[in-house]
Amino acid sequence: MKKTLTFAAFVAVGLFLAEGATAQEFGGTVVLANGTIVVSEAIDPDADPQNPATSAPRSLYVYERSGDDWERTATLRAPEGGGADFFGRFVVADGDRLLVGATALDANGDGQSDGSVLIFRRTGSGWEFERHLRPESAPPGVSFGRFASVAGDLLVVTALGYQDTGGAWVFTRGEDGEWIEDGILTSADPDPQQEFFGWGAHTDGERVIVGAFAGPQLPGAAYVFGRNSEGDWVQEGRLGHEGDERQPAAAVVANRAPVLAVGINGSHALLGLPGAYDGAGTVLNYVRRPSGDWVRQGSLSAFHRQPGDYFGATITARDDELWIAAPGAGRFGAIYAFSRDPAAADFGSATRIGAGPGTDAGDGFGLSISASGDMAVVGQPWDDASLGSAIVFENRDGTWAETAKIFIPEERRPLTALSEVGCGEDGMADQFTCDQVDVLSFLPLDAIGGTDRGIETNDVWGWTDPQTGREYAIVGRTDGTAFIDISNPAAPVYLGSLPKTPGSLTQSWRDIKVHADHAFVVADNAGEHGMQVFDLTRLRDAGGSPVEFDPDTVYEGIASAHNVVINEETATAYAVGSSGGGETCGGGLHMIDVSDPKAPSFLGCHAEAGTGRGATGYTHDAQCVNYRGPDAEHVGKEICLKANETAVVIADVTDRDNPVTLSTADYPAVAYTHQGWLTEDHRYFYQNDELDEMASVGQAQQTGTEPDMEASRTLIWDVSDLDDPILVKEHFGETFTIDHNLYIVGDLMYQSNYVSGLRVLDISDRENPREVGFFDTVPWDESVTFDGSWSNYPFFASGTIVVSSGKEGVFFLRYRRPELVP
């Protein structure tokens, strides 16, 4: 009799820790059962990532085939409704039932988020909720229902909050079909540095294996449990890297997702550690000896493996094949299907199933998989700015090919282009609130190339053609850079886009600066993006249909960078916040000679150790100038003022080979030293802290009190002595939102403060700014969150102000100075 491989419910974990994504997006869990596809979305993409309680109740989406397409036929939710429930943390099929985890559900109405497993049954007319499964032995607040596996008459469900270290409940099926609690599993010998036991689970119907994630610097492990002669559950072994083989971050994918894959089948067990070996990944193979000991017996890996493949992120079984995902293989991801050699009771050759046309680099292809017969569903929860999707593959004549893509269309607020809309006496310009700021024009996102799902705008800069005097806005998007002719600001013309570097990731962060008629573009956490260089004079010949431009060159001395800073007087660019490859300079100043813009060359580094969250001298943003301020000792030198996450750092970089730190300054309630700008006389430096408002709100939520801040804060530094900057004022604005980029022109400061939009401040009295105008790009939201206006560019001679707003598009505004009454 042919024995079928039963590693059928391997678990891939997806608690996502990047900015803006805290857990499983659409596609984080997929189930294929009896021709039906079920996809979960346990986290609300519109919720505040720093405040999970703002999440709406979540849903499961059920799809059935309709011809060549897949039609959504049902949407399942917890019957309680209301508030965050994280419904869909796991989904497992059990015959005609679905078991669904909801770790934050308040199932009994006592106001506590205890967690539960919800059971739905398929009937002739659809799906109906049957009952909750939550043992009385589970204490309140343990987040019951994080991971689960079922095989035959055995069910295991984990709770990461049990006894502060995690636990797993085992259930057996009674004669009446009901689940009966059979034991609680905990680790007998956890890692002393604290593990989260329950990070993944699987059962073959006889034994149970439970994963344990121990933090980003530890390798992760798994525990195997079986019954002793008395029928009690006991730990049989701990599996994982030991001694010299310990692999920091072995259970982390792409620096953002803790992931373990675990599975058991009789006397064989597997542990997937995708972050091992610099992210190449591995799957450790274990066998159980007659003595009862579990012994490592080799490992599986991808052929031609490379760092960043993350092989082992997910493991599942299809007939006699073992499928292992590598979400980063070839940048787009792949699945390796290993055949099983029955004679050797081991795995043989592997076939590579590559991602298809519905996948882009960084989508997380394979972070969840479900396969049956000649069909498979592959989740990619990071697709389209983590809106997520699922890909359907079918085996046709021995070849697996993508046949469908399942996703939820993005719902954007309907916005239309505007032209010459003044700020009225009622404080409105169309649907936008305002004061002394008029709309010259507005282009919605889809009018500047942002037509794909999940795309948003970010940074903006500008260029004035020295030959023609025409003004151009340069607008960053998460997938590229848009060029817009605004010579007639009431009728802007979108000329085209420079896409992100092929193979790089679509990410939130893009930054642009201009020097010598060239734009320099970087992107953060985007993989091998480099610094794109684009000759802006090419825009003179554009003006018909929008053009997809190629860069003139790409500087590959860096991979990703958070910002690029340029001192045009010295033709020097500074990539800051570099990561992912090349010379990162600890995240500090990576200095580049751009005197020949099309041939940039590396000059050196500067990083002030001890600053930045990692104490490497990481710089988030900076301004570098030829100093002309009141400090006579440093006049004529090239000075950089750096926002280093934890402090303001002032450095003399005149000598590229020996840059010198002049001073380091912190301030009260540092949360994230973000960005700042000098006054034109170089005497004052105005600086923002991106996270202080959010930290204040978070602390208040934890303590049940009111926030200790009531408005956005701007810090004012007297830098007349560069060796000893003095904080002279904390200015609090008119609104309480997160402040982002600010720039200064003469006596006016222009702040992009996320959901309160553009704020214009008069700083003629340097230490006492006062707001004199504003334009709110998202008046429907006043929360302390990352949305709305990212940046602005106020330096055009015409007075046109370019303002980006993430999901909306780009505004072209003008501040209307109050008329003086004689």
URNORNOR-V101733 format. One record per run of one state. SS is the DSSP state (hx for helix, st for strand, lp for the rest). FROM is the first residue (numbers start at 0). TO is the last residue. Records with the same first field share a line. If there is no record, write none. Layout:
SS=FROM-TO / FROM-TO
This chain:
lp=0-9 / 12-13 / 16-24 / 26-28 / 33-34 / 41-50 / 54-57 / 66-67 / 76-85 / 94-95 / 102-113 / 123-124 / 133-142 / 151-152 / 159-160 / 164-165 / 173-177 / 185-194 / 203-206 / 213-219 / 227-231 / 239-241 / 245-250 / 253-255 / 258-259 / 265-266 / 273-274 / 279-279 / 288-292 / 300-309 / 318-319 / 326-327 / 331-332 / 341-344 / 354-366 / 372-373 / 380-381 / 386-386 / 396-397 / 406-416 / 421-426 / 429-430 / 435-435 / 448-455 / 464-469 / 477-478 / 485-491 / 499-508 / 515-516 / 523-529 / 541-545 / 549-551 / 555-556 / 560-561 / 567-570 / 576-577 / 582-583 / 587-587 / 593-595 / 599-599 / 606-619 / 626-630 / 634-636 / 643-643 / 645-646 / 652-654 / 658-658 / 665-671 / 678-682 / 689-690 / 703-711 / 718-724 / 732-740 / 745-746 / 752-752 / 754-756 / 762-768 / 775-787 / 793-799 / 805-807 / 815-821
st=10-11 / 14-15 / 25-25 / 29-32 / 35-40 / 58-65 / 68-75 / 86-93 / 96-101 / 114-122 / 125-132 / 143-150 / 153-158 / 166-172 / 178-184 / 195-202 / 207-212 / 220-226 / 232-238 / 251-252 / 256-257 / 260-264 / 267-272 / 280-287 / 293-299 / 310-317 / 320-325 / 333-340 / 345-353 / 367-371 / 374-379 / 387-395 / 398-405 / 417-420 / 427-428 / 431-434 / 436-443 / 456-463 / 470-476 / 479-484 / 492-498 / 509-514 / 517-522 / 530-534 / 546-548 / 552-554 / 557-559 / 562-566 / 571-575 / 578-581 / 588-592 / 600-605 / 620-625 / 637-642 / 644-644 / 647-651 / 659-664 / 672-677 / 683-688 / 712-717 / 725-731 / 741-744 / 747-751 / 753-753 / 757-761 / 769-774 / 788-792 / 800-804 / 808-814
hx=51-53 / 161-163 / 242-244 / 275-278 / 328-330 / 382-385 / 444-447 / 535-540 / 584-586 / 596-598 / 631-633 / 655-657 / 691-702
